[in-house]
């Protein structure tokens, strides 16, 4: 059974993971934008795989956002049940 302490710890872990993935996503977007700019000067520098990787990261963020919201709700409900 989960207690309030373990639920708060899980929430912190989810938020930490969200922040890491968000930072990686932002870095990937900058790198992809730079590749597009470079491809105008150097053919072949552009990679269409960047969009797939960015999309996968965005999907993972959406999943984590849902888990964060669910965990916050459980914590709130546990507090209300006291």
C-alpha positions in Angstrom: 0.0 0.0 0.0 1.2 3.5 -0.8 1.5 6.1 1.9 1.6 9.9 1.5 5.4 10.0 1.8 5.9 7.6 -1.0 3.4 9.3 -3.2 5.1 12.7 -2.8 8.4 11.0 -3.6 6.9 9.5 -6.7 5.6 13.0 -7.7 9.0 14.5 -7.3 10.5 11.8 -9.4 7.9 12.3 -12.2 8.5 16.1 -12.2 12.3 15.6 -12.3 12.0 13.2 -15.2 9.6 15.7 -17.0 12.1 18.5 -16.5 14.9 16.4 -17.9 13.0 15.3 -21.0 11.7 18.9 -21.6 15.3 20.2 -21.5 16.4 17.5 -23.9 13.4 18.3 -26.2 14.3 22.0 -26.2 18.0 21.1 -27.0 16.9 18.8 -29.9 14.7 21.6 -31.3 17.5 24.0 -31.3 19.8 21.5 -33.0 17.2 20.6 -35.6 16.6 24.3 -36.3 20.4 24.8 -36.8 20.5 21.8 -39.1 17.8 23.3 -41.3 19.7 26.5 -41.5 22.9 24.6 -42.3 21.2 22.6 -45.0 20.5 25.7 -46.9 24.3 26.2 -47.2 25.3 22.5 -47.2 23.0 20.0 -48.9 22.5 16.8 -46.9 22.9 18.5 -43.5 19.1 18.2 -42.8 17.7 15.1 -41.1 14.0 14.3 -41.2 14.6 12.0 -38.3 14.8 15.0 -36.0 11.0 15.5 -36.3 10.3 11.9 -35.3 12.6 12.1 -32.3 11.1 15.4 -31.2 7.6 13.9 -31.6 8.5 10.9 -29.5 9.8 13.2 -26.8 6.7 15.3 -26.9 4.6 12.2 -26.6 6.6 11.1 -23.6 6.0 14.5 -22.0 2.3 14.2 -22.5 2.3 10.8 -20.8 4.3 12.1 -17.9 2.0 15.1 -17.6 -0.9 12.7 -17.2 0.9 10.7 -14.6 1.8 13.8 -12.7 -1.8 15.0 -12.7 -3.0 11.5 -11.5 -0.4 11.4 -8.7 -1.3 14.9 -7.6 -5.0 13.9 -7.5 -4.2 10.8 -5.4 -2.2 12.9 -3.0 -5.1 15.3 -2.7 -7.6 12.5 -2.1 -5.3 10.9 0.5 -5.2 14.3 2.3 -9.0 14.7 2.1 -9.5 11.2 3.5 -7.7 12.0 6.7 
